[in-house]
């Protein structure tokens, strides 16, 4: 039993080492997070199974089973929390390219054109955190927060009076005028 346990522990360690190659192969944050979550979950679970086989079935192996349940339950959950908070804060998205026309950067744009451009850029870049500041400051109630298919909220405009308050309240707008 001890030899079989050692072999399974070795397989778990080898899996984790091969996973590190994937970690260095990928360049983007979310790809690396996916690789590390798989390495942790499968590698540690394999090592714990090897320890259970090596120690025999008893009190110690019962504690290892509890550890395995904790690993299988918490590791994907924690990885999801990290990914969601990174996505909502815009972390890891800065290397994504946003295509804009040079004409859109003209200083003579109307407020409505700036609002539409800003909402489009925020949505394309995934930078909108769904804070709803824009909807809260719109004096006419034209901006509504709607949930998309991934469960995130983003602003949707029905109309615009071109007051510009939404641009000034958005922490990711070039015209932001407050504390982030």
C-alpha positions as a LaTeX table, in Angstrom:
\begin{tabular}{lrrr}
\hline
Residue & $x$ (\AA) & $y$ (\AA) & $z$ (\AA) \\
\hline
Unk1 & 0.00 & 0.00 & 0.00 \\
Unk2 & 2.85 & 2.35 & 0.78 \\
Unk3 & 4.34 & 1.96 & $-2.71$ \\
Unk4 & 0.97 & 2.57 & $-4.41$ \\
Unk5 & 0.42 & 5.63 & $-2.23$ \\
Unk6 & 3.86 & 6.98 & $-3.10$ \\
Unk7 & 3.19 & 6.49 & $-6.82$ \\
Unk8 & $-0.11$ & 8.40 & $-6.60$ \\
Unk9 & 1.56 & 11.18 & $-4.59$ \\
Unk10 & 4.25 & 11.34 & $-7.30$ \\
Unk11 & 1.56 & 11.60 & $-9.98$ \\
Unk12 & $-0.02$ & 14.50 & $-8.08$ \\
Unk13 & 3.30 & 16.30 & $-7.79$ \\
Unk14 & 4.07 & 15.66 & $-11.47$ \\
Unk15 & 0.64 & 17.04 & $-12.41$ \\
Unk16 & 1.36 & 20.20 & $-10.45$ \\
Unk17 & 4.79 & 20.60 & $-12.06$ \\
Unk18 & 3.38 & 20.16 & $-15.58$ \\
Unk19 & 0.68 & 22.65 & $-14.67$ \\
Unk20 & 3.36 & 25.22 & $-13.87$ \\
Unk21 & 4.52 & 25.00 & $-17.48$ \\
Unk22 & 1.00 & 26.01 & $-18.52$ \\
Unk23 & 1.08 & 28.83 & $-16.01$ \\
Unk24 & 4.15 & 30.33 & $-17.68$ \\
Unk25 & 2.83 & 29.58 & $-21.17$ \\
Unk26 & $-0.28$ & 31.74 & $-20.80$ \\
Unk27 & 0.12 & 35.51 & $-20.64$ \\
Unk28 & $-3.33$ & 36.78 & $-19.66$ \\
Unk29 & $-4.60$ & 36.92 & $-16.11$ \\
Unk30 & $-7.80$ & 34.91 & $-16.55$ \\
Unk31 & $-6.03$ & 32.13 & $-18.46$ \\
Unk32 & $-3.44$ & 31.87 & $-15.69$ \\
Unk33 & $-6.16$ & 31.82 & $-13.06$ \\
Unk34 & $-7.86$ & 28.91 & $-14.83$ \\
Unk35 & $-4.62$ & 26.93 & $-14.98$ \\
Unk36 & $-3.75$ & 27.54 & $-11.32$ \\
Unk37 & $-7.20$ & 26.57 & $-10.12$ \\
Unk38 & $-6.95$ & 23.26 & $-12.00$ \\
Unk39 & $-3.43$ & 22.63 & $-10.73$ \\
Unk40 & $-4.46$ & 23.25 & $-7.13$ \\
Unk41 & $-7.66$ & 21.24 & $-7.18$ \\
Unk42 & $-6.57$ & 18.15 & $-9.11$ \\
Unk43 & $-2.96$ & 18.09 & $-7.91$ \\
Unk44 & $-3.78$ & 18.43 & $-4.23$ \\
Unk45 & $-6.68$ & 16.00 & $-4.48$ \\
Unk46 & $-4.38$ & 13.39 & $-6.06$ \\
Unk47 & $-1.78$ & 13.93 & $-3.34$ \\
Unk48 & $-4.42$ & 13.58 & $-0.60$ \\
Unk49 & $-5.70$ & 10.34 & $-2.18$ \\
Unk50 & $-2.12$ & 9.06 & $-2.25$ \\
Unk51 & $-1.73$ & 9.93 & 1.44 \\
Unk52 & $-4.97$ & 8.11 & 2.26 \\
Unk53 & $-3.78$ & 4.96 & 0.46 \\
Unk54 & $-0.32$ & 5.22 & 2.02 \\
Unk55 & $-1.56$ & 5.65 & 5.60 \\
Unk56 & $-4.21$ & 2.95 & 5.41 \\
Unk57 & $-7.83$ & 3.38 & 6.33 \\
Unk58 & $-8.26$ & 4.72 & 9.83 \\
Unk59 & $-8.59$ & 7.87 & 11.88 \\
Unk60 & $-5.87$ & 9.72 & 9.92 \\
Unk61 & $-7.39$ & 8.81 & 6.56 \\
Unk62 & $-10.78$ & 10.04 & 7.77 \\
Unk63 & $-9.23$ & 13.43 & 8.43 \\
Unk64 & $-7.68$ & 13.35 & 4.96 \\
Unk65 & $-11.11$ & 12.63 & 3.43 \\
Unk66 & $-12.43$ & 15.73 & 5.20 \\
Unk67 & $-9.48$ & 17.70 & 3.79 \\
Unk68 & $-10.25$ & 16.38 & 0.29 \\
Unk69 & $-13.89$ & 17.51 & 0.60 \\
Unk70 & $-12.72$ & 20.96 & 1.71 \\
Unk71 & $-10.31$ & 21.21 & $-1.24$ \\
Unk72 & $-12.94$ & 20.12 & $-3.78$ \\
Unk73 & $-15.49$ & 22.52 & $-2.31$ \\
Unk74 & $-13.48$ & 25.64 & $-1.55$ \\
Unk75 & $-10.82$ & 25.79 & $-4.25$ \\
Unk76 & $-13.18$ & 26.33 & $-7.23$ \\
Unk77 & $-15.26$ & 28.70 & $-5.11$ \\
Unk78 & $-12.26$ & 30.85 & $-4.17$ \\
Unk79 & $-11.00$ & 30.85 & $-7.78$ \\
Unk80 & $-14.43$ & 32.05 & $-8.91$ \\
Unk81 & $-14.44$ & 34.84 & $-6.32$ \\
Unk82 & $-10.98$ & 35.99 & $-7.47$ \\
Unk83 & $-12.02$ & 35.91 & $-11.14$ \\
Unk84 & $-15.29$ & 37.76 & $-10.54$ \\
Unk85 & $-13.72$ & 40.50 & $-8.44$ \\
Unk86 & $-10.94$ & 40.93 & $-11.03$ \\
Unk87 & $-13.52$ & 41.14 & $-13.81$ \\
Unk88 & $-15.71$ & 43.63 & $-11.97$ \\
Unk89 & $-12.74$ & 45.86 & $-11.13$ \\
Unk90 & $-11.38$ & 45.69 & $-14.67$ \\
Unk91 & $-8.15$ & 43.98 & $-13.60$ \\
Unk92 & $-6.68$ & 41.81 & $-16.32$ \\
Unk93 & $-8.71$ & 43.56 & $-18.99$ \\
Unk94 & $-6.22$ & 46.34 & $-19.69$ \\
Unk95 & $-4.36$ & 44.21 & $-22.20$ \\
Unk96 & $-7.54$ & 43.82 & $-24.25$ \\
Unk97 & $-7.60$ & 46.14 & $-27.23$ \\
Unk98 & $-10.45$ & 48.58 & $-27.66$ \\
Unk99 & $-11.04$ & 49.76 & $-31.18$ \\
Unk100 & $-12.06$ & 53.40 & $-31.47$ \\
Unk101 & $-12.04$ & 55.73 & $-34.44$ \\
Unk102 & $-9.69$ & 58.70 & $-34.27$ \\
Unk103 & $-12.69$ & 60.90 & $-35.10$ \\
Unk104 & $-14.30$ & 59.82 & $-31.81$ \\
Unk105 & $-11.52$ & 61.52 & $-29.88$ \\
Unk106 & $-12.41$ & 64.94 & $-31.27$ \\
Unk107 & $-12.84$ & 67.59 & $-28.57$ \\
Unk108 & $-15.89$ & 69.02 & $-30.35$ \\
Unk109 & $-18.15$ & 66.05 & $-29.70$ \\
Unk110 & $-21.58$ & 66.81 & $-28.29$ \\
Unk111 & $-22.37$ & 65.60 & $-24.79$ \\
Unk112 & $-24.70$ & 62.96 & $-26.24$ \\
Unk113 & $-21.93$ & 61.64 & $-28.51$ \\
Unk114 & $-19.54$ & 61.52 & $-25.55$ \\
Unk115 & $-22.09$ & 59.64 & $-23.43$ \\
Unk116 & $-22.75$ & 57.09 & $-26.19$ \\
Unk117 & $-19.00$ & 56.68 & $-26.85$ \\
Unk118 & $-18.28$ & 56.29 & $-23.13$ \\
Unk119 & $-21.00$ & 53.66 & $-22.57$ \\
Unk120 & $-19.82$ & 51.73 & $-25.67$ \\
Unk121 & $-16.15$ & 51.77 & $-24.57$ \\
Unk122 & $-17.04$ & 50.69 & $-21.01$ \\
Unk123 & $-19.15$ & 47.81 & $-22.32$ \\
Unk124 & $-16.58$ & 46.70 & $-24.91$ \\
Unk125 & $-13.72$ & 46.75 & $-22.41$ \\
Unk126 & $-15.70$ & 45.13 & $-19.63$ \\
Unk127 & $-14.71$ & 48.10 & $-17.47$ \\
Unk128 & $-18.21$ & 49.00 & $-16.29$ \\
Unk129 & $-18.47$ & 47.68 & $-12.75$ \\
Unk130 & $-22.22$ & 48.13 & $-12.53$ \\
Unk131 & $-21.86$ & 50.70 & $-9.73$ \\
Unk132 & $-24.98$ & 52.51 & $-11.04$ \\
Unk133 & $-23.57$ & 55.97 & $-10.33$ \\
Unk134 & $-24.64$ & 57.10 & $-13.80$ \\
Unk135 & $-28.21$ & 55.90 & $-13.25$ \\
Unk136 & $-28.34$ & 57.51 & $-9.81$ \\
Unk137 & $-27.27$ & 60.97 & $-11.02$ \\
Unk138 & $-29.39$ & 61.09 & $-14.18$ \\
Unk139 & $-32.01$ & 63.73 & $-13.31$ \\
Unk140 & $-34.40$ & 62.44 & $-15.97$ \\
Unk141 & $-34.19$ & 58.72 & $-15.14$ \\
Unk142 & $-33.13$ & 57.82 & $-18.68$ \\
Unk143 & $-30.36$ & 55.44 & $-17.59$ \\
Unk144 & $-31.47$ & 52.05 & $-16.31$ \\
Unk145 & $-29.25$ & 49.26 & $-15.01$ \\
Unk146 & $-30.02$ & 46.00 & $-16.78$ \\
Unk147 & $-28.65$ & 42.54 & $-16.09$ \\
Unk148 & $-26.88$ & 40.84 & $-18.99$ \\
Unk149 & $-26.72$ & 37.10 & $-19.69$ \\
Unk150 & $-23.65$ & 36.70 & $-17.44$ \\
Unk151 & $-25.42$ & 38.28 & $-14.46$ \\
Unk152 & $-23.61$ & 41.62 & $-14.54$ \\
Unk153 & $-25.41$ & 44.96 & $-14.51$ \\
Unk154 & $-24.62$ & 47.64 & $-17.07$ \\
Unk155 & $-26.24$ & 50.96 & $-17.99$ \\
Unk156 & $-28.79$ & 51.11 & $-20.79$ \\
Unk157 & $-29.92$ & 54.48 & $-22.12$ \\
Unk158 & $-33.45$ & 55.20 & $-23.24$ \\
Unk159 & $-32.90$ & 58.85 & $-24.15$ \\
Unk160 & $-30.55$ & 61.70 & $-23.23$ \\
Unk161 & $-30.90$ & 65.38 & $-22.36$ \\
Unk162 & $-27.11$ & 65.88 & $-22.73$ \\
Unk163 & $-26.54$ & 67.17 & $-19.18$ \\
Unk164 & $-23.28$ & 65.17 & $-18.86$ \\
Unk165 & $-23.77$ & 64.22 & $-15.20$ \\
Unk166 & $-23.38$ & 60.52 & $-16.01$ \\
Unk167 & $-19.96$ & 61.13 & $-17.57$ \\
Unk168 & $-18.81$ & 63.11 & $-14.55$ \\
Unk169 & $-20.00$ & 60.41 & $-12.14$ \\
Unk170 & $-18.42$ & 57.42 & $-13.96$ \\
Unk171 & $-15.07$ & 56.52 & $-12.36$ \\
Unk172 & $-13.82$ & 55.15 & $-15.70$ \\
Unk173 & $-14.81$ & 58.15 & $-17.79$ \\
Unk174 & $-12.21$ & 60.65 & $-19.02$ \\
Unk175 & $-14.44$ & 63.39 & $-17.59$ \\
Unk176 & $-14.76$ & 61.81 & $-14.11$ \\
Unk177 & $-14.84$ & 64.42 & $-11.45$ \\
Unk178 & $-14.89$ & 62.75 & $-8.01$ \\
Unk179 & $-13.24$ & 60.08 & $-5.86$ \\
Unk180 & $-12.83$ & 56.55 & $-7.19$ \\
\hline
\end{tabular}
